[in-house]
Amino acid sequence: MAQVIARVDEALLERIDELVDRGVIASRSEGVRLGLEQLIERTQREERQRREIAAYQSDPQDANEVKAARRAAFAMVREEPW
C-alpha cells in the first residue's frame, strides 16, 4: 500500500483523534482513507448527475413519455404489498 503524507491543522487532528478514541475509526490513517474514499465517491456521483442532467436537457421527455412513466410508477406502487 502506498503512503501519503498530509498536513492538517490541530483542530482537525483533534477531531480525528476523537473518532479514534470513540472507536468510530481504527486509526488516523483509516480516517483519512475513508474521507478520501467518500470525497471520490461524491465527486463521481456528482459527475454522473451532471451528465444525466445534460442528457435530459439535450433530449427532454415529451408529454407521452411523461404520461407513460407516471402510469408505470403508479402501477408499481399498486403492486406493492403494503
N, C-alpha and C positions, 0 to 999 in steps of 0.2 A: 504494500500500500504506500502510495506517495505521501510525502509530508509537506504541509503548507504552514508557513509561519505568518501570523497576522497580528497586528497591534490593535488592541481595544482599550477604550478608556476604563478607568477604575469603576465607574458606576455600572457599566455593562458587565465587567468581570464579576462584580459583587452579585449581580442578578444571576449570572451563570452559576456561580458557586452556590447560591441559594437553591437553585434547581438540583444541583448535585447533592447538597445536604438533605433535601427533601426526598431524594430518590427518584425524581422525575427523569433525570438522565444519569447515566453511569459516570460520566466524566465531562470535563470541559471539551475534549475532542469530540465526544459524541454530540454534545450540544451544538458545536459549530457545524459538524457534518449534517445534523438534522436541519439546522437553519438554512444551510446552503441547498440541501435537497428540496426543502419546501419553497425556497426562492426560485429554483429552477423549474419545479412543477408549476408554480403560479405563473411564471413567465411564459411557459409553454402553453398553459391553459388560456392565458390572455391572448396569445398569438393565434391560437385556434379560433377563439371567439372573434377576433378581428377579421380573420379570413372568412368565417361563416357570415358575418355581417356584410362584408364586402360582396360575397356571392349573392346574398339575398337582395342587396341593393342593386347589383348589376342585372339580376334576373328575378324581379319580385313576383310573388304569387299573384295569380289572377283571382277573381271572385269565385270561380268554380273550384279552384284548388283549396281556397279557404273554407268553402262550404263542405267539401269532401273531408278535409282534415277535422273540421268541427264534428261532422257526423261520426267519423271514426273514433274520435275522442269520447263522445257520448256513449257510443256502443261499448267501448272498453270499460267505461265506468259502470254501465248497466250490467256487464258480465261479472263484475267483482262480487264475491260472496260476502258482502258486508254483513 
